[in-house]
Amino acid sequence: MAFEFLVQPDLGARLSAEVAEVRALADALDIEMNSAEIATSLALIPAVGGTSHAVDAVLSSLVTRLGFQSQRKNLFAGYPVRLRPDWYLPLRAGGGVLLEVERGKALTNNMDLLDLWKCHICREADHLFLVVPFRVTRNYAIENVYDRIVKRMSTFVEPSNRVNVSTISVFGY
C-alpha cells in the first residue's frame, strides 16, 4: 500500500483546522488499508477483470466506520450534470471529502481527472480521496496507475495550476 497527501500551499489559518481533520482522516484510512485483512482482500481481486465495485465492497465497512456515506445521490442535485461520488463525508470543521474508488479505467478514461473535476465543482466538498491500484494489466501490458495519478494530481497543487480542491489524497492498493 502507498499513500500521498497533496495540499494546496498557503491555505491560511482559516483552513488549518479543516486540513488537519482531513489529514487525520487520511492517515486513519491509510493505516486501515494496510491492515492484514484489507490488504489480503484487495490482493485477491484479479489483476485482469477486477472491478472498482469489488474494491468498493472490500472498503465499504471501513469507510462507513470512518463516517463516509455511500453514493450520496443529492450532492449534485443543483447541477446541470448527473454526478454522484462513490462516498462523501461532511467535515466537522466545514467542507467535505469525496472518496472515489478506481480500478482499470482510471488512466485510460481519465477517471482521476473526472473525480478531481467533481470535487472542484462540488459546493460541499473541498477534499478528494482517490483509491487507485498500483498497476493494472490490460491487453498484456502493465499500466503503472498509482505513480502516474500521483504525478497528474500533484500538478493541480502547484501555484500556477491551482484548483479549488484544498487537498488530494491518493491511496494505492
CYANA upper distance limits for C-alpha pairs under 8 A (distance plus 0.5 A):
  1 MET  CA     33 MET  CA      7.82
  1 MET  CA     34 ASN  CA      6.66
  1 MET  CA     39 ALA  CA      8.20
  1 MET  CA    171 PHE  CA      7.80
  1 MET  CA    172 GLY  CA      5.85
  1 MET  CA    173 TYR  CA      5.39
  2 ALA  CA     30 ASP  CA      8.31
  2 ALA  CA    171 PHE  CA      6.29
  2 ALA  CA    172 GLY  CA      5.32
  2 ALA  CA    173 TYR  CA      7.38
  3 PHE  CA     30 ASP  CA      7.14
  3 PHE  CA    169 SER  CA      7.62
  3 PHE  CA    170 VAL  CA      6.15
  3 PHE  CA    171 PHE  CA      5.07
  3 PHE  CA    172 GLY  CA      6.64
  4 GLU  CA    150 VAL  CA      7.75
  4 GLU  CA    169 SER  CA      6.16
  4 GLU  CA    170 VAL  CA      5.69
  4 GLU  CA    171 PHE  CA      7.17
  5 PHE  CA     23 ARG  CA      8.18
  5 PHE  CA     26 ALA  CA      8.45
  5 PHE  CA    167 THR  CA      7.63
  5 PHE  CA    168 ILE  CA      6.57
  5 PHE  CA    169 SER  CA      5.04
  5 PHE  CA    170 VAL  CA      7.11
  6 LEU  CA    153 MET  CA      8.49
  6 LEU  CA    154 SER  CA      7.10
  6 LEU  CA    157 VAL  CA      7.49
  6 LEU  CA    167 THR  CA      6.00
  6 LEU  CA    168 ILE  CA      5.52
  6 LEU  CA    169 SER  CA      6.55
  7 VAL  CA    157 VAL  CA      6.85
  7 VAL  CA    166 SER  CA      6.43
  7 VAL  CA    167 THR  CA      4.86
  7 VAL  CA    168 ILE  CA      6.95
  8 GLN  CA    157 VAL  CA      5.36
  8 GLN  CA    158 GLU  CA      7.74
  8 GLN  CA    159 PRO  CA      8.28
  8 GLN  CA    162 ARG  CA      8.02
  8 GLN  CA    165 VAL  CA      8.27
  8 GLN  CA    166 SER  CA      5.90
  8 GLN  CA    167 THR  CA      6.77
  9 PRO  CA    157 VAL  CA      7.68
  9 PRO  CA    158 GLU  CA      8.28
  9 PRO  CA    159 PRO  CA      7.77
 11 LEU  CA     15 LEU  CA      6.65
 11 LEU  CA     16 SER  CA      7.86
 11 LEU  CA    166 SER  CA      8.07
 12 GLY  CA     16 SER  CA      7.10
 13 ALA  CA     17 ALA  CA      8.32
 15 LEU  CA     19 VAL  CA      6.55
 16 SER  CA     20 ALA  CA      6.55
 17 ALA  CA     21 GLU  CA      6.68
 17 ALA  CA     93 ALA  CA      6.76
 18 GLU  CA     22 VAL  CA      6.75
 18 GLU  CA     91 LEU  CA      7.90
 18 GLU  CA     92 ARG  CA      8.33
 18 GLU  CA     93 ALA  CA      5.51
 18 GLU  CA     94 GLY  CA      7.10
 18 GLU  CA     95 GLY  CA      8.22
 19 VAL  CA     23 ARG  CA      6.51
 19 VAL  CA    166 SER  CA      8.30
 19 VAL  CA    167 THR  CA      7.96
 20 ALA  CA     24 ALA  CA      6.68
 21 GLU  CA     25 LEU  CA      6.73
 21 GLU  CA     91 LEU  CA      8.11
 21 GLU  CA     93 ALA  CA      7.89
 22 VAL  CA     26 ALA  CA      6.53
 22 VAL  CA     97 VAL  CA      8.38
 22 VAL  CA    127 HIS  CA      8.15
 23 ARG  CA     27 ASP  CA      6.52
 24 ALA  CA     28 ALA  CA      6.67
 25 LEU  CA     29 LEU  CA      6.73
 25 LEU  CA     66 LEU  CA      8.09
 26 ALA  CA     30 ASP  CA      6.59
 26 ALA  CA    129 PHE  CA      8.37
 26 ALA  CA    169 SER  CA      7.46
 27 ASP  CA     31 ILE  CA      6.69
 28 ALA  CA     32 GLU  CA      6.74
 29 LEU  CA     33 MET  CA      6.50
 29 LEU  CA     62 LEU  CA      8.41
 29 LEU  CA     63 VAL  CA      8.10
 29 LEU  CA     66 LEU  CA      8.39
 30 ASP  CA     34 ASN  CA      6.78
 30 ASP  CA    171 PHE  CA      7.58
 31 ILE  CA     35 SER  CA      7.10
 32 GLU  CA     38 ILE  CA      7.69
 32 GLU  CA     62 LEU  CA      7.99
 33 MET  CA     38 ILE  CA      6.04
 33 MET  CA     39 ALA  CA      6.67
 34 ASN  CA     38 ILE  CA      7.20
 34 ASN  CA     39 ALA  CA      6.20
 35 SER  CA     39 ALA  CA      6.47
 36 ALA  CA     40 THR  CA      6.34
 37 GLU  CA     41 SER  CA      6.71
 38 ILE  CA     42 LEU  CA      6.61
 38 ILE  CA     58 VAL  CA      7.39
 38 ILE  CA     59 LEU  CA      8.01
 39 ALA  CA     43 ALA  CA      6.60
 39 ALA  CA    173 TYR  CA      8.07
 40 THR  CA     44 LEU  CA      6.89
 41 SER  CA     45 ILE  CA      7.56
 41 SER  CA     58 VAL  CA      7.08
 42 LEU  CA     55 VAL  CA      7.00
 42 LEU  CA     58 VAL  CA      7.37
 42 LEU  CA    173 TYR  CA      7.52
 45 ILE  CA     50 GLY  CA      6.02
 45 ILE  CA     51 THR  CA      8.43
 45 ILE  CA     54 ALA  CA      7.50
 45 ILE  CA     55 VAL  CA      7.92
 46 PRO  CA     50 GLY  CA      5.26
 47 ALA  CA    136 VAL  CA      6.46
 47 ALA  CA    137 THR  CA      6.59
 48 VAL  CA    136 VAL  CA      7.63
 48 VAL  CA    137 THR  CA      6.33
 48 VAL  CA    138 ARG  CA      7.32
 50 GLY  CA     54 ALA  CA      7.31
 50 GLY  CA    103 ARG  CA      7.86
 50 GLY  CA    104 GLY  CA      8.16
 51 THR  CA     55 VAL  CA      7.21
 51 THR  CA    103 ARG  CA      6.42
 51 THR  CA    104 GLY  CA      7.70
 52 SER  CA     56 ASP  CA      6.44
 52 SER  CA    101 VAL  CA      6.55
 52 SER  CA    102 GLU  CA      5.79
 52 SER  CA    103 ARG  CA      5.41
 52 SER  CA    104 GLY  CA      8.31
 53 HIS  CA     57 ALA  CA      6.57
 54 ALA  CA     58 VAL  CA      7.02
 55 VAL  CA     59 LEU  CA      6.87
 55 VAL  CA    101 VAL  CA      7.68
 55 VAL  CA    103 ARG  CA      8.36
 56 ASP  CA     60 SER  CA      6.21
 56 ASP  CA    101 VAL  CA      6.92
 57 ALA  CA     61 SER  CA      8.45
 59 LEU  CA     63 VAL  CA      6.60
 60 SER  CA     64 THR  CA      6.46
 61 SER  CA     65 ARG  CA      6.62
 62 LEU  CA     66 LEU  CA      6.97
 63 VAL  CA     67 GLY  CA      6.95
 63 VAL  CA     68 PHE  CA      6.06
 64 THR  CA     68 PHE  CA      5.48
 64 THR  CA     69 GLN  CA      6.96
 64 THR  CA     70 SER  CA      8.23
 67 GLY  CA     89 LEU  CA      6.74
 68 PHE  CA     87 TRP  CA      6.33
 68 PHE  CA     88 TYR  CA      5.73
 68 PHE  CA     89 LEU  CA      5.03
 68 PHE  CA     90 PRO  CA      8.45
 69 GLN  CA     87 TRP  CA      5.94
 69 GLN  CA     88 TYR  CA      5.73
 69 GLN  CA     89 LEU  CA      6.69
 70 SER  CA     86 ASP  CA      6.62
 70 SER  CA     87 TRP  CA      5.16
 70 SER  CA     88 TYR  CA      7.20
 71 GLN  CA     84 ARG  CA      6.59
 71 GLN  CA     85 PRO  CA      5.87
 71 GLN  CA     86 ASP  CA      5.10
 71 GLN  CA     87 TRP  CA      5.55
 71 GLN  CA     88 TYR  CA      7.50
 72 ARG  CA     84 ARG  CA      6.89
 72 ARG  CA     85 PRO  CA      7.14
 72 ARG  CA     86 ASP  CA      8.09
 72 ARG  CA     87 TRP  CA      7.22
 72 ARG  CA     88 TYR  CA      6.99
 73 LYS  CA     77 ALA  CA      8.00
 73 LYS  CA     84 ARG  CA      6.35
 74 ASN  CA     84 ARG  CA      8.35
 75 LEU  CA     84 ARG  CA      7.30
 75 LEU  CA    122 CYS  CA      8.25
 75 LEU  CA    124 GLU  CA      7.98
 76 PHE  CA     81 VAL  CA      8.25
 76 PHE  CA     82 ARG  CA      7.54
 76 PHE  CA     83 LEU  CA      6.55
 76 PHE  CA     84 ARG  CA      7.04
 76 PHE  CA    122 CYS  CA      7.58
 77 ALA  CA     82 ARG  CA      8.26
 83 LEU  CA    118 LYS  CA      8.06
 85 PRO  CA     98 LEU  CA      6.82
 85 PRO  CA     99 LEU  CA      7.40
 85 PRO  CA    100 GLU  CA      6.93
 85 PRO  CA    118 LYS  CA      8.38
 86 ASP  CA     98 LEU  CA      8.03
 86 ASP  CA     99 LEU  CA      6.64
 86 ASP  CA    100 GLU  CA      5.73
 86 ASP  CA    101 VAL  CA      7.27
 87 TRP  CA     98 LEU  CA      6.36
 87 TRP  CA     99 LEU  CA      5.43
 87 TRP  CA    100 GLU  CA      7.03
 88 TYR  CA     96 GLY  CA      7.61
 88 TYR  CA     97 VAL  CA      6.18
 88 TYR  CA     98 LEU  CA      5.24
 88 TYR  CA     99 LEU  CA      6.62
 89 LEU  CA     96 GLY  CA      5.95
 89 LEU  CA     97 VAL  CA      5.65
 89 LEU  CA     98 LEU  CA      7.22
 90 PRO  CA     94 GLY  CA      7.65
 90 PRO  CA     95 GLY  CA      6.65
 90 PRO  CA     96 GLY  CA      4.65
 90 PRO  CA     97 VAL  CA      6.95
 90 PRO  CA    124 GLU  CA      8.05
 90 PRO  CA    125 ALA  CA      8.10
 91 LEU  CA     95 GLY  CA      6.20
 91 LEU  CA     96 GLY  CA      5.51
 91 LEU  CA     97 VAL  CA      7.86
 95 GLY  CA    124 GLU  CA      5.92
 95 GLY  CA    125 ALA  CA      5.62
 95 GLY  CA    126 ASP  CA      6.34
 95 GLY  CA    127 HIS  CA      8.45
 96 GLY  CA    124 GLU  CA      6.16
 96 GLY  CA    125 ALA  CA      4.52
 96 GLY  CA    126 ASP  CA      6.35
 96 GLY  CA    127 HIS  CA      6.84
 97 VAL  CA    125 ALA  CA      5.69
 97 VAL  CA    126 ASP  CA      6.84
 97 VAL  CA    127 HIS  CA      5.15
 97 VAL  CA    128 LEU  CA      6.09
 97 VAL  CA    129 PHE  CA      7.53
 98 LEU  CA    119 CYS  CA      7.10
 98 LEU  CA    125 ALA  CA      6.88
 98 LEU  CA    127 HIS  CA      6.86
 98 LEU  CA    128 LEU  CA      5.51
 98 LEU  CA    129 PHE  CA      6.61
 99 LEU  CA    128 LEU  CA      6.49
 99 LEU  CA    129 PHE  CA      5.03
 99 LEU  CA    130 LEU  CA      6.48
 99 LEU  CA    131 VAL  CA      8.06
100 GLU  CA    115 ASP  CA      7.38
100 GLU  CA    128 LEU  CA      8.24
100 GLU  CA    129 PHE  CA      6.71
100 GLU  CA    130 LEU  CA      5.59
100 GLU  CA    131 VAL  CA      6.70
101 VAL  CA    130 LEU  CA      6.65
101 VAL  CA    131 VAL  CA      5.31
101 VAL  CA    132 VAL  CA      6.92
102 GLU  CA    106 ALA  CA      6.14
102 GLU  CA    111 MET  CA      7.98
102 GLU  CA    112 ASP  CA      8.39
102 GLU  CA    130 LEU  CA      7.87
102 GLU  CA    131 VAL  CA      6.52
102 GLU  CA    132 VAL  CA      5.61
102 GLU  CA    133 PRO  CA      7.85
103 ARG  CA    132 VAL  CA      6.58
103 ARG  CA    133 PRO  CA      6.61
103 ARG  CA    136 VAL  CA      8.18
104 GLY  CA    108 THR  CA      8.33
104 GLY  CA    133 PRO  CA      8.39
104 GLY  CA    136 VAL  CA      6.40
104 GLY  CA    138 ARG  CA      8.29
105 LYS  CA    109 ASN  CA      5.89
105 LYS  CA    110 ASN  CA      7.86
105 LYS  CA    111 MET  CA      7.34
106 ALA  CA    110 ASN  CA      6.20
106 ALA  CA    111 MET  CA      5.23
106 ALA  CA    112 ASP  CA      6.39
106 ALA  CA    132 VAL  CA      7.96
106 ALA  CA    145 VAL  CA      7.86
107 LEU  CA    111 MET  CA      6.95
107 LEU  CA    112 ASP  CA      7.59
107 LEU  CA    145 VAL  CA      7.17
107 LEU  CA    149 ILE  CA      8.18
110 ASN  CA    114 LEU  CA      7.00
111 MET  CA    115 ASP  CA      6.61
112 ASP  CA    116 LEU  CA      6.75
112 ASP  CA    130 LEU  CA      7.96
112 ASP  CA    149 ILE  CA      7.59
113 LEU  CA    117 TRP  CA      6.63
114 LEU  CA    118 LYS  CA      6.64
115 ASP  CA    119 CYS  CA      6.86
115 ASP  CA    128 LEU  CA      8.36
116 LEU  CA    120 HIS  CA      6.51
116 LEU  CA    128 LEU  CA      7.53
116 LEU  CA    165 VAL  CA      8.26
117 TRP  CA    121 ILE  CA      6.73
118 LYS  CA    122 CYS  CA      6.53
119 CYS  CA    125 ALA  CA      6.46
119 CYS  CA    126 ASP  CA      6.86
119 CYS  CA    127 HIS  CA      7.40
119 CYS  CA    128 LEU  CA      6.93
119 CYS  CA    165 VAL  CA      7.06
120 HIS  CA    125 ALA  CA      8.43
120 HIS  CA    126 ASP  CA      7.66
120 HIS  CA    163 VAL  CA      7.10
120 HIS  CA    164 ASN  CA      6.15
120 HIS  CA    165 VAL  CA      6.13
122 CYS  CA    126 ASP  CA      8.07
125 ALA  CA    165 VAL  CA      8.47
126 ASP  CA    164 ASN  CA      7.36
126 ASP  CA    165 VAL  CA      5.28
126 ASP  CA    166 SER  CA      6.06
126 ASP  CA    167 THR  CA      7.70
127 HIS  CA    165 VAL  CA      6.08
127 HIS  CA    166 SER  CA      6.19
127 HIS  CA    167 THR  CA      5.46
127 HIS  CA    168 ILE  CA      6.51
128 LEU  CA    165 VAL  CA      7.72
128 LEU  CA    167 THR  CA      6.86
128 LEU  CA    168 ILE  CA      5.33
128 LEU  CA    169 SER  CA      6.70
129 PHE  CA    168 ILE  CA      6.44
129 PHE  CA    169 SER  CA      5.21
129 PHE  CA    170 VAL  CA      6.46
129 PHE  CA    171 PHE  CA      7.97
130 LEU  CA    168 ILE  CA      8.04
130 LEU  CA    169 SER  CA      6.63
130 LEU  CA    170 VAL  CA      5.29
130 LEU  CA    171 PHE  CA      6.57
131 VAL  CA    170 VAL  CA      6.51
131 VAL  CA    171 PHE  CA      5.21
131 VAL  CA    172 GLY  CA      6.55
131 VAL  CA    173 TYR  CA      7.89
132 VAL  CA    145 VAL  CA      7.59
132 VAL  CA    146 TYR  CA      6.59
132 VAL  CA    170 VAL  CA      7.72
132 VAL  CA    171 PHE  CA      6.62
132 VAL  CA    172 GLY  CA      5.61
132 VAL  CA    173 TYR  CA      6.81
133 PRO  CA    145 VAL  CA      6.63
133 PRO  CA    146 TYR  CA      6.42
133 PRO  CA    172 GLY  CA      5.77
133 PRO  CA    173 TYR  CA      5.32
134 PHE  CA    144 ASN  CA      6.51
134 PHE  CA    145 VAL  CA      5.85
134 PHE  CA    146 TYR  CA      5.09
134 PHE  CA    147 ASP  CA      7.78
134 PHE  CA    172 GLY  CA      6.02
134 PHE  CA    173 TYR  CA      6.28
135 ARG  CA    142 ILE  CA      6.88
135 ARG  CA    143 GLU  CA      5.86
135 ARG  CA    144 ASN  CA      5.09
135 ARG  CA    145 VAL  CA      5.69
135 ARG  CA    146 TYR  CA      7.38
136 VAL  CA    142 ILE  CA      6.18
136 VAL  CA    143 GLU  CA      5.78
136 VAL  CA    144 ASN  CA      7.39
136 VAL  CA    145 VAL  CA      7.38
137 THR  CA    141 ALA  CA      5.99
137 THR  CA    142 ILE  CA      4.97
137 THR  CA    143 GLU  CA      6.77
138 ARG  CA    142 ILE  CA      6.83
138 ARG  CA    143 GLU  CA      7.85
144 ASN  CA    148 ARG  CA      6.97
145 VAL  CA    149 ILE  CA      6.60
146 TYR  CA    150 VAL  CA      6.69
146 TYR  CA    170 VAL  CA      8.35
146 TYR  CA    171 PHE  CA      8.43
146 TYR  CA    172 GLY  CA      6.29
147 ASP  CA    151 LYS  CA      6.78
148 ARG  CA    152 ARG  CA      6.63
149 ILE  CA    153 MET  CA      6.45
149 ILE  CA    170 VAL  CA      8.38
150 VAL  CA    154 SER  CA      6.46
150 VAL  CA    170 VAL  CA      7.13
151 LYS  CA    155 THR  CA      7.28
152 ARG  CA    156 PHE  CA      8.04
153 MET  CA    157 VAL  CA      7.92
153 MET  CA    168 ILE  CA      7.80
154 SER  CA    158 GLU  CA      7.47
155 THR  CA    161 ASN  CA      7.10
156 PHE  CA    161 ASN  CA      5.75
156 PHE  CA    162 ARG  CA      5.80
156 PHE  CA    163 VAL  CA      6.71
157 VAL  CA    161 ASN  CA      7.07
157 VAL  CA    162 ARG  CA      5.96
157 VAL  CA    163 VAL  CA      7.80
158 GLU  CA    162 ARG  CA      6.58
